[in-house]
Amino acid sequence: MKPSDLSKPEYTVQEIMQILVISIGAGLGIWGAITLLEGYENEDESLKRRGLDMVLAGGNIASLAPECLRIELPASDGSDNH
């Protein structure tokens, strides 16, 4: 690795935040799928509902993260770019 390669970050803060939020949404969806399966195994309607809600919420979080986290950063030269 060249010293000049170390000065350039591989990911921006925005990309890291998107990855984190998508990962949280995916984790919630997986947790919901497991809860849903437990509800079917135990024939528990409340677990089924809670699991389905978690799957849907996780999917919504993961799919909306890239759009919600688009941030316009100010120009570094101090100019106003409206």
C-alpha positions as CSV (number, residue, x, y, z in Angstrom):
1,M,0.0,0.0,0.0
2,K,1.4,3.4,-1.0
3,P,1.4,6.3,1.4
4,S,-0.8,8.3,-0.9
5,D,-3.4,5.5,-0.6
6,L,-3.7,6.1,3.1
7,S,-4.9,9.7,2.7
8,K,-8.0,8.8,0.7
9,P,-10.8,7.2,2.7
10,E,-12.5,4.2,1.2
11,Y,-15.9,5.1,2.4
12,T,-17.6,8.4,3.2
13,V,-19.5,9.0,6.4
14,Q,-22.8,8.9,4.4
15,E,-21.9,5.4,3.0
16,I,-21.0,4.1,6.4
17,M,-24.3,5.3,7.9
18,Q,-26.2,3.7,5.0
19,I,-24.5,0.4,5.6
20,L,-25.2,0.6,9.3
21,V,-28.9,1.4,8.9
22,I,-29.4,-1.2,6.2
23,S,-27.7,-3.8,8.5
24,I,-30.0,-2.9,11.4
25,G,-33.0,-3.2,9.1
26,A,-31.8,-6.6,7.8
27,G,-31.2,-7.8,11.4
28,L,-34.6,-6.7,12.4
29,G,-36.1,-8.5,9.5
30,I,-34.2,-11.7,10.3
31,W,-35.2,-11.5,14.0
32,G,-38.8,-11.0,12.8
33,A,-38.7,-14.1,10.6
34,I,-37.4,-16.2,13.5
35,T,-40.2,-14.9,15.7
36,L,-42.7,-15.6,13.0
37,L,-41.5,-19.2,12.7
38,E,-41.7,-19.6,16.4
39,G,-45.3,-18.3,16.3
40,Y,-46.2,-20.9,13.7
41,E,-44.4,-23.6,15.7
42,N,-46.3,-22.8,18.9
43,E,-49.5,-21.8,17.2
44,D,-49.3,-18.4,18.9
45,E,-51.2,-15.6,17.0
46,S,-49.5,-12.8,18.9
47,L,-46.0,-14.1,18.0
48,K,-47.0,-14.4,14.4
49,R,-48.3,-10.8,14.3
50,R,-45.2,-9.5,16.1
51,G,-42.9,-11.4,13.8
52,L,-44.7,-10.2,10.6
53,D,-44.5,-6.6,11.9
54,M,-40.8,-6.9,12.6
55,V,-40.2,-8.4,9.1
56,L,-42.1,-5.6,7.5
57,A,-40.4,-2.9,9.6
58,G,-37.0,-4.3,8.9
59,G,-37.7,-4.3,5.2
60,N,-38.9,-0.8,5.2
61,I,-35.9,0.4,7.2
62,A,-33.4,-1.3,4.9
63,S,-35.1,-0.2,1.7
64,L,-35.6,3.5,2.7
65,A,-32.1,4.0,4.2
66,P,-30.3,5.0,1.0
67,E,-32.9,7.7,0.2
68,C,-33.3,9.0,3.8
69,L,-29.6,9.3,4.3
70,R,-28.7,11.4,1.2
71,I,-27.1,14.4,2.7
72,E,-25.9,17.5,0.7
73,L,-22.6,18.5,2.3
74,P,-21.5,22.1,2.1
75,A,-18.7,22.9,-0.4
76,S,-15.3,23.0,1.3
77,D,-14.4,26.3,-0.5
78,G,-17.1,28.2,1.4
79,S,-19.2,28.9,-1.6
80,D,-23.0,28.6,-1.3
81,N,-24.3,26.1,-3.8
82,H,-28.1,26.8,-3.7
